[in-house]
Amino acid sequence: MKLKRSTINNKSGKVQVVIIIFMWLLVFLMPVLSGNFDYEIKDHIFNIWKEYAIVFIMFLINRFLLLPYLLFKKQKLLYGVVLGLMVVGFISTIYMNNDVGFNKKPEESEFQPIPPRMERPMFKPDFEHADQIKSIHGPKLLFTPFGNLLIMSLLILGFDTGLVFSNKWINAEKNKAILEKENIENKMAFLRNQISPHFFMNTLNNIHSLVDISVDEAKDSIIRLSRMMSYMLYNAQDKEVFLHKEFDFIRSYIDLMRLRFTDQVTINLTLPEKVPLIKIPPLLTISFIENAFKHGISYEEPSFVNIQFTLKGNRLEFEVSNKVFDRKKSNENSGVGLTNSKNRLDLIFGSDYELLVEETNDKIFVVKLNIPI
């Protein structure tokens, strides 16, 4: 199953939808509310609605294409160029194809007098009445209709862009607050649960046995355990740690785990040869690794745990696999840990990560994680 989560908060998303609907209702009602229905201007209102429909199309293109695929991908210059060309292109098309014509002088055919049966005074087509027809655009035009439509388009697109940014900022602040609270609550939980107390107890017992076999190896194991404890107590509480330090911690963990098992257990760890000087959140994968050792090792038949880290561009890929010996026990015990790990990934990366958890037909349990770096 593929596990992903969006950072958009449902409540704020609904509020945003309501604001957008209200804004567009107001835009399309504006010509009706400001028009003078003493004259035959319905066709003119429909022409204006056609213009606003083009602006609405630009709004959709900006929201669902330009914002997510250009601006939010840090292509600001390209976004500005494409947005400008789109607005000028659409507005120019409206200008060239408008039936009324922005700069067209009012003609007699455009202002027919009210028929005598209405018993209303006749009027001559002059610019005073033309201003009344123009009034359905809204207040008195400060520029040409072309300029006013252009300004209105930029205002609506700018308002929508600001609305999206404010929504993302609000949700980012909410996620940040939740993450900080989660980190405070889980600091001690990480120390207790991410690295099992049984691991430290068994490691100390193994080191004690090594003293009589190989003093140098026992000393090396004590140093590794000391480094792990130091990392857990200090570095693991930071928001981010250097990637090479995280790899050193995992390497020490694997080396100490090898002390616990016989040659029947194959443990493979693959790390990148060159590690860039970048930072990542600490202890993102250790729960998956410990879970593999907890449920993928049998003392009665050959077992294996394969762990691999790969750097691909600006992404870090992690994979751990092990044989499943007791499916029921594995599912029960790993479910909570998997849920906790996913919640933390959600808070840190939002939707910008991929987590794949599956069990193959040959009873191999695989966890794959892809995160940005």
N, C-alpha and C positions, 0 to 999 in steps of 0.2 A: 504494500500500500504506500502511496505517496502522500506525505504529510506537509501541507503548506497552510499559512495563515496570513490574512491581510491585516495591515495596521490601521485601516480606516475604521473608526469607531462607528457602530451602527446608529447611535443616537445623533451624533454630529452629522452623519451622512444624511439622515432623514431631514434634519433642520436645513441642510444645504439644498436638498431637493425642493423643500417648501419655498425657500427664498428664490430659487431659480424660476419655479412655476409662477410665483407672484410677480416677479420682475417681467416675465414675458407676457403675462396677462395685462399688466399695466402698459407695456409697450404697444400691444395690439389694440388696446382700448383707447389709447390716447387720441388717435385721429377721430374716433367716434365721439368721445367726450368733448373735444374742442371744436368739432365741426358745426356748421350752420345748416340745419336741415330745411331751411326755407327754400333752398335751391336744390337742383338736381345734381348732387355731388356723389352719389353712391358709387358710380364707376371710378371716380377719382379716389375714393377710400379704398376700393379694391386694388387699384394701382399701387397705393401706398403699402397695403398689406403684402403685395407681391415683393416690394422692395424690402420690407421687414423680414419676409420669408428668406430672402437671400442672406440677410444679416444673421438670421437664425441658423442657416446652413453653415456660415462661417463660425458661429458659436460652437456648433457640434464638431466641426473639423478641429478647432482650436482645443476643445476640451478632451476629445477622445483620440486625437492623433498628434497634434503639435506639442501639447503639454507633456503627455507621458513618454513620447518617443524622441523628443528633442530637448525641451527645457529641463525635464527631470533626469535626462541622461547627460546633463552638463554640456549640451550643445547650444549655449545661449546665443552666440552670434548667428548660427544657422537658423535658430528659432526666430530671431528678430527679422532676418532677411525674408524667410518664408512667410511669416505673418504679414509683413509689410507688402510683399508682392501679392499675397492672397487678397488683402483688403483693397488695395489699389485696383487689382484686376477685376474683382467682383463689382466694386462701385463703378468702375469705368464701363463695365458691361451694362450695368443698369442705366447709366447715363446715355450710352449710345443707343439703347434699345427701348427707352422709355417712350410710351405713346404720347404723353403730354409734352415732354421735353422740359428740361430744367430752365432753359433760357428762352423758352418760346413765349412770345407776347400773346396775350389773350385775344382770341378771335371771336367773331360774332357767333360762329357755330358752337363755340364752347359754352356760351352763356345764353341759353334760350330763355326768353321771358316766361313767367308763369302764365299758363293758359287763362283766358278771360273767365272761364267757368269757376276758377278758384277765387274770383273776385278779389284778387290781390293786385297791387299796383305794378305796372310794367317797369322794367328797369333797363337802362342801356348798358351794354357791356363796356365797362370802363375798368380802370385799374383799381378802383376802390372795391368793386365786387371781386376782382381777381384776388385781392388780398384776403377776402373772406374765404375764398376757396383754398388759398394757401394756408389759411389758419388751421386747417385740419392736420397739418404737419405738427402742430403744437403752438407754442408761443411765437411771436413775431420773429422771423428768420434774421439771424445776425449775419449770416453769410448766404451764399447761393444754396439752393437745395442740395446740390452735389456736395458742397462743403459741410452742410449740416448732417447729411447722411454719413459722410466719412467720419465726422467727429462722433456721432452717435455710435457707429460701429466700433471705433477705438475705445470709447467709454465702456461699452458693454463687454467687449473682449478683455479690457483691462480689469473691469470689475470681477468678471468670472475668474481670471487668472489670480487676482488677489484673494478671491473666495477660496479657491483651491489651495493656495499657499497657506492661508490662515487655518484651513481645516487640517492640513498636514502638520502645521506647527502645533496646533492644539493637541492632536493625537500623539505627536512626538513628545510633547511635554507630559501627557498622561502616561505614555509608555515609560518615559524616563522616571517619573515618580513611582510607578509600579515596580520598575526594575530596581530602583534604589531600595524600596521597601523589601522586595524579594531578596536582594542581596544581603540586607541586614538580617533577615529572618533565616537565611540559609547558610550564613558563614559557618556557624557551628555545625549545621547539618552536613555541609560539605566535608568538614573535618571528621565527622563521625561516620558518614555513609559513603562518600565518594571513594574513600580508601578504607576498606573494612578493617576494624580493629583486629580481626583474626589474621589479616595479612601481616600486621606489625608483630603480633605475637608469634606467628609461625616463622617469620623472618628472623626474629631474635633467637628463636630456638635453633634454626638452621645455622645462624652465625655462631652460636655457642658450640654446635657440633663441629664447625669448621676450624675452630681454634686448635683442636687436637690433630686435624688433618693438614691444614694449610693456614699458617698464621697470616701470610700475606693476603690470601684470598679473604680471610675473615676480616682483616683490616679494611680491605677494599670495599667489602659489603657494608661495613659500619659507616664508612665515608658516604656511600651511596644512600644509605638509609638516613643519615644526618642531612644530606642535601635535600632529600625528599621532604623531610620534616620542616626544614627551613623554608622550602618553596611553599608548602601547604600553609604554614603559619604567617608568612609575610607576603610573598608575591601573589599567591592565589586570592588575596583580598583586594588586589588592585583591579581597576577596570580593564586594563589591558596589560599584557606582558609580551616581551620579545618572543618571536616564534622559536628561536633557537633554544631559549630557556625552557619553553614548553616541551620541545623535543628532548632536551636533556632529562627532564622530569620523567617523560614516558620511557626513555631508554633505561633509566635507573629502575623504574618500576618493573620493566620486563626482565632485566638482569636479575633482580631479586626474586621474581616469580620463578625463574629457572632453577633457583636453589630448592624449591619446594617439590619439583616433579622429577620423575625418572626420565630415562631416554625414550620411553614409550610416548611421551608427550612432545610433539614437535611445535616449537614456537618460532615463528618468523616475523621479524620486524623490518620493514623497508621504509627508509627515510630519504628525502632528497639529498643529493650530494652537496649542492650549494643552497644555502638557506639565506634569503634576503633579510636585510635588517628592517623587519616590519613587526608590527604588534597585532595580537589577536586577544580576544577574551580568554582568560585562563580556564583550564579544566573542562573544555567543551567535549572531549572525547573519552576521558578517563572512565566515565560511567559505562560506556559501551564496551571498553576494553575489559574492565573488571567483570562485567556481565558475561563476557565470552569465557573468561577463566572460571567463573562461578558455575556456569551451566554447560560448558563445552568440554570439560575434562572428566575422563573416566579412569579409574585406577585398575580396571579390569581389562580394558582393551585399548589399542592405540588411539590417541587423540591428537588434535592439532588446533592451534590458534594462529591465524594469519592476519597480520596488521600491516596496512600500507598507507602511507601519506604521499600525495602527489601534488606538485605545484603546476598549474596550467594557467598561464597568463595572470590575471588578477583574481584567481580562484584557488582555493585549497580543497582538495578532494581527499576524503578519508574513507577507508573500507576495513572492516574487520569481519572475519568469518570463522565459524567453528562448527563442529559436528554436534547435532542435537541427540542426546541420549535419553532424556526424559522430557517429552514434549509438554506434558501437562504441568510438570513442576517448573519448566522453563518459562512457559507462558504466564503462570501465576506470579512468579517472582520478578519477572522482568517487566511486567506491564506497568507497575508504579514508577519504576526507574525510567522507563521510556517516556512516560507522560511528563514526568518532572523535567527530563532533558529537553523535550519538545517545547514545554512552556518557557524554559529559559531561552531557547533558540528563537522562539517567537518574539520575546521581549527585546532581544538584542538585534536581530536581523529583520524582523517583520516578515515580509514575504520574499525577501532576497536570500533565500536558502532552499536547499532541497534535502529532504531526509527520506531515504528509502529503507524500509525494513521488510524483509521477506524470508521465507523458508522454502528452499528448493525441494524438488521431488526426491532428491537423494538425501534428505534430512540434513541439509547444510543451512545454518542460520547466518544471514548476511545483513550487515548494517552499512549503508553508504550515506555519507554526509558531504554536501558541497556548500561551501560558504565563501563570501567575498573576503579579500584581504587587502 
